[in-house]
Amino acid sequence: MLQALPFEGTIKVRNKGVDVTLLADKDTAELAFAASRVLVVCGISTAVLEITCWDPIDTRTLSYYEQTTQGIIAMNDTIWEAVRPYLAASTPFERRPEGGKDALIAAARRMSGRKK
């Protein structure tokens, strides 16, 4: 009989990127992906991760993008609260700013270190 592997939750990688990670859920994934399409034109490679299972959190995927990108933006407070315990205290981690897609794009630019 095969031994069962531990279930670690799932995060759907909607877009691979190396500068900034946008953490979304099913309600915010389209907004994150739309911002990512604008950011790539600005030279900012943005990972878009959609959390599809909350308990437990997929810590392997989360850790990979924590180490790969310069910072993470949570698309809402639920994501912020669920993910914060799994990130290092030194990881730049912000909540999505108020103001829609333009504010999100500005926050990602600032986090990546690119102003234009």
C-alpha positions as CSV (number, residue, x, y, z in Angstrom):
1,M,0.0,0.0,0.0
2,L,1.3,3.5,-0.9
3,Q,2.0,5.9,1.9
4,A,-0.2,9.0,1.7
5,L,1.7,12.3,1.1
6,P,0.8,15.2,3.3
7,F,-1.5,17.7,1.7
8,E,-0.1,21.2,1.6
9,G,-2.9,23.2,0.0
10,T,-2.8,24.7,-3.4
11,I,-1.7,27.9,-5.0
12,K,-2.4,28.3,-8.7
13,V,0.4,30.1,-10.4
14,R,-1.5,32.4,-12.9
15,N,1.6,34.2,-14.0
16,K,5.3,33.5,-13.3
17,G,7.4,36.5,-12.4
18,V,10.7,37.5,-10.7
19,D,10.2,41.1,-9.4
20,V,7.0,41.2,-7.4
21,T,4.4,38.7,-6.3
22,L,0.7,39.5,-6.2
23,L,-1.2,37.1,-3.9
24,A,-4.9,36.8,-4.9
25,D,-8.0,34.7,-4.3
26,K,-10.8,33.9,-6.8
27,D,-12.4,37.3,-6.2
28,T,-9.2,39.3,-6.9
29,A,-7.3,37.2,-9.3
30,E,-8.5,39.0,-12.5
31,L,-7.5,42.4,-11.0
32,A,-4.1,41.1,-10.1
33,F,-3.6,39.6,-13.6
34,A,-4.8,42.8,-15.3
35,A,-2.2,44.8,-13.2
36,S,0.5,42.2,-14.1
37,R,-0.2,42.8,-17.9
38,V,0.4,46.5,-17.4
39,L,3.5,46.0,-15.3
40,V,5.2,43.8,-17.8
41,V,5.1,46.6,-20.3
42,C,6.9,48.7,-17.7
43,G,9.6,46.1,-17.4
44,I,8.3,44.6,-14.1
45,S,8.0,40.9,-14.0
46,T,5.0,40.1,-11.7
47,A,4.1,36.7,-10.4
48,V,0.3,36.3,-9.8
49,L,-0.6,33.5,-7.4
50,E,-4.2,32.5,-6.7
51,I,-4.7,30.8,-3.4
52,T,-7.3,28.0,-4.0
53,C,-7.0,26.3,-0.6
54,W,-6.7,28.1,2.7
55,D,-6.2,25.3,5.1
56,P,-3.4,24.4,4.9
57,I,-1.6,27.0,2.9
58,D,0.7,25.8,0.2
59,T,3.9,26.8,1.9
60,R,6.3,25.4,-0.7
61,T,5.0,27.6,-3.5
62,L,4.7,30.6,-1.2
63,S,8.3,30.2,0.1
64,Y,9.6,29.9,-3.5
65,Y,8.1,33.2,-4.5
66,E,9.1,34.8,-1.2
67,Q,12.7,34.0,-2.0
68,T,12.5,34.7,-5.7
69,T,10.8,38.1,-5.8
70,Q,11.5,41.4,-4.0
71,G,8.2,41.5,-2.2
72,I,4.6,40.4,-1.9
73,I,1.4,42.3,-2.2
74,A,-1.8,40.7,-0.7
75,M,-4.8,41.6,-2.7
76,N,-7.1,41.7,0.4
77,D,-7.1,41.5,4.2
78,T,-8.1,37.8,4.3
79,I,-5.0,36.9,2.3
80,W,-2.9,39.2,4.5
81,E,-4.0,37.5,7.7
82,A,-3.8,34.0,6.3
83,V,-0.3,34.3,4.8
84,R,1.5,36.6,7.3
85,P,2.4,33.8,9.7
86,Y,4.2,31.9,7.0
87,L,6.5,34.7,5.8
88,A,9.8,35.8,7.3
89,A,9.6,39.1,9.2
90,S,12.1,40.6,6.8
91,T,10.0,39.9,3.7
92,P,8.5,43.0,2.2
93,F,4.7,42.3,2.5
94,E,2.0,44.9,1.9
95,R,-1.7,45.0,1.6
96,R,-3.2,46.1,-1.7
97,P,-3.6,49.9,-1.5
98,E,-6.9,51.6,-1.9
99,G,-7.6,53.0,-5.3
100,G,-8.0,50.0,-7.7
101,K,-5.6,48.9,-10.4
102,D,-3.6,52.1,-10.7
103,A,-2.8,52.1,-7.0
104,L,-1.8,48.4,-7.2
105,I,0.5,49.2,-10.2
106,A,2.1,52.0,-8.3
107,A,2.7,49.8,-5.2
108,A,4.2,47.1,-7.4
109,R,6.5,49.6,-9.1
110,R,7.6,51.0,-5.7
111,M,8.2,47.5,-4.3
112,S,10.3,46.5,-7.4
113,G,12.4,49.6,-7.1
114,R,11.4,50.8,-10.6
115,K,9.6,54.2,-10.7
116,K,8.7,54.3,-14.4
